[in-house]
Amino acid sequence: MKEKVNTASSTSNILRKVLLNCSIQAKAYGNCVAAKIPEVERDMCVKEFSVLRNCLHKVILTEINCI
């Protein structure tokens, strides 16, 4: 059971760091999508999504390597 607590703690730490480090990118992507409503189409905010995805990827990989 202790292992699950550590896993949950690690997951919450990763999520916290994602929120801290990628909030600007998430907001930019959200604003892009919101500006296009109701005409939402696939890949319409691909640039913003790519920046957000790269940020998420970087934070998660950094945290996984630290565990």
C-alpha positions in Angstrom: 0.0 0.0 0.0 2.9 2.4 0.7 4.0 2.1 -2.9 0.6 3.4 -4.1 1.0 6.4 -1.8 4.4 7.2 -3.3 3.0 6.8 -6.8 0.1 9.1 -6.0 2.4 11.6 -4.5 4.7 11.4 -7.5 1.8 11.9 -9.9 0.5 14.9 -7.9 4.0 16.4 -7.9 4.3 16.0 -11.7 0.8 17.5 -12.2 1.7 20.4 -10.0 4.9 21.1 -11.9 3.0 20.8 -15.2 0.5 23.4 -14.0 3.3 25.7 -12.8 5.4 25.4 -15.9 2.9 25.1 -18.7 0.1 27.4 -17.7 1.0 30.1 -20.2 1.1 27.6 -23.0 -2.2 26.1 -21.9 -3.8 29.5 -21.7 -2.6 30.4 -25.2 -4.0 27.2 -26.6 -7.3 27.6 -24.8 -7.6 31.2 -26.0 -7.0 30.1 -29.6 -9.7 27.4 -29.4 -12.1 29.8 -27.6 -11.6 32.5 -30.3 -12.7 30.0 -33.0 -15.9 28.8 -31.3 -18.3 27.7 -32.8 -16.2 26.9 -35.9 -13.8 24.5 -34.2 -11.8 22.4 -36.7 -9.0 19.9 -36.4 -5.5 21.5 -36.4 -6.8 25.0 -36.3 -4.6 25.8 -33.3 -1.8 23.4 -34.2 1.0 25.9 -33.4 -0.3 26.6 -29.9 -1.0 22.9 -29.3 2.5 22.0 -30.4 4.0 24.5 -27.9 1.8 23.1 -25.1 2.6 19.5 -26.0 6.4 20.2 -26.0 6.1 21.9 -22.6 4.2 19.0 -21.1 6.6 16.5 -22.6 9.6 18.4 -21.2 8.2 18.7 -17.7 7.0 15.1 -17.5 10.3 13.7 -18.8 12.3 15.8 -16.4 10.2 14.7 -13.5 10.3 11.0 -14.5 14.1 11.1 -14.7 14.2 12.6 -11.2 12.1 9.9 -9.6 
